[in-house]
Amino acid sequence: MSFNNKTVFITGASRGIGKAIALKLAAEGANIVIAAKSAEENAKLGGTIFSAAEEVKAAGGKALAVQTDIRNEEQIQQAVEQAVATFGGIDILINNASAIQLTGTEQTESKRFDLMHDINVRGTFLVAKYCLPHLKKGNNPHILTLSPPINMQPKWLGPHIAYTMSKFNMSMMVLGWAAEYKKAGIASNALWPKTTIDTAAVRNLLGGEALANMSRTVDIIADSAYYILSKTDLAYTGNTFIDEEVLAKEGITDLSKYSVVPGAQLFQDLFV
């Protein structure tokens, strides 16, 4: 399945996992719409929509950088309209933008609760809402959402219920869209890592360099996304995939190349 001239709308693609997926698909000739907030560089996080767009072009794809806060419905509409005006449609939506705070109930401020639900839940829903009319006309259309398998055991909910609820809501949407848009031929899947991934969020918000060194690179998610999106005729839909599972289905079981530090003990992700 060729990605040449297919248009991929990616939220939060100015850095990290979103950018890695963008570059992977750009190398296959895709048009990448970088819909993210960062128009100016944050010293801690690095990367902007414009720097990501330059990297996409260097990788072999076409790029459209659109400053988009997915909490703002009007900005979402405008970003989708610009994508369609520039590239003629949308074939793939990747819901990557997300907010995280791993705190218990009493430690979670209302503004952080609202932020996670505004971005992870409401934002993801609205981006899909405005992309779906174009996905219906797309070439082998897919929605791919970065969210975990739903597991209702209390141990997954207890440590950080606000964040967990928001991410499980994203996965519920994945399953709902797979059913709702099956007749329209739109595939909907979730993807989540087995281990922590070396991103700015991991380095700056979760565990610093020590955790980053026990992680895998963003390339494992980009490669997994590539294989999911390559499937045709709804071969993959309604799944909440773990990256290792996706690669195993492709016969790839030696994952050593993805380790940040070769041979290091890996830290398992908090939802696995």
VENBEL-V296288 format. One record per backbone hydrogen bond with DSSP energy under -0.5 kcal/mol. NH is the residue of the N-H (numbers start at 1). CO is the residue of the C=O. If there is no record, write none. Layout:
NH_CO, NH_CO
This chain:
5_29, 6_3, 8_6, 8_31, 9_7, 9_92, 10_8, 10_33, 11_94, 12_35, 13_10, 15_12, 18_15, 19_15, 20_16, 21_17, 22_18, 23_19, 24_20, 25_21, 26_22, 27_23, 28_25, 29_26, 30_25, 31_6, 32_30, 32_62, 33_8, 33_31, 34_32, 34_64, 35_10, 35_33, 36_34, 36_66, 39_37, 43_41, 46_42, 49_38, 52_48, 53_49, 54_50, 55_51, 56_52, 57_53, 58_54, 59_55, 60_56, 60_57, 61_56, 62_30, 64_32, 66_34, 66_64, 68_36, 70_68, 72_69, 73_71, 76_72, 77_73, 78_74, 79_75, 80_76, 81_77, 82_78, 83_79, 84_80, 85_81, 86_82, 87_83, 88_84, 89_83, 91_7, 92_7, 93_142, 94_9, 95_93, 95_144, 96_94, 103_101, 108_104, 108_105, 109_107, 113_109, 114_110, 115_111, 116_112, 117_113, 118_114, 119_115, 120_116, 121_116, 121_117, 122_117, 123_118, 124_119, 125_121, 126_122, 127_123, 128_124, 129_125, 130_126, 131_127, 132_128, 133_129, 134_131, 135_131, 136_132, 137_134, 138_135, 140_138, 142_91, 143_187, 144_93, 145_189, 146_95, 147_145, 147_191, 151_149, 156_153, 157_153, 157_154, 158_154, 159_155, 161_158, 164_160, 165_161, 166_162, 167_163, 168_164, 169_165, 170_166, 171_167, 172_168, 173_169, 174_170, 175_171, 176_172, 177_173, 178_174, 179_175, 180_176, 181_177, 182_179, 185_182, 186_181, 187_141, 187_185, 189_143, 190_239, 191_145, 192_241, 196_267, 198_216, 199_197, 203_199, 204_200, 205_201, 206_201, 206_202, 207_202, 208_202, 211_207, 212_208, 213_209, 214_211, 215_212, 216_196, 217_258, 220_217, 221_218, 222_218, 223_219, 224_220, 225_221, 226_222, 227_223, 228_224, 229_225, 230_226, 231_227, 231_228, 235_232, 237_235, 238_188, 239_188, 241_190, 241_239, 243_192, 245_242, 246_242, 247_243, 248_244, 249_245, 250_246, 250_247, 251_248, 252_247, 253_251, 255_253, 258_255, 259_256, 260_215, 262_260, 264_261, 267_214, 268_266, 269_194, 272_269
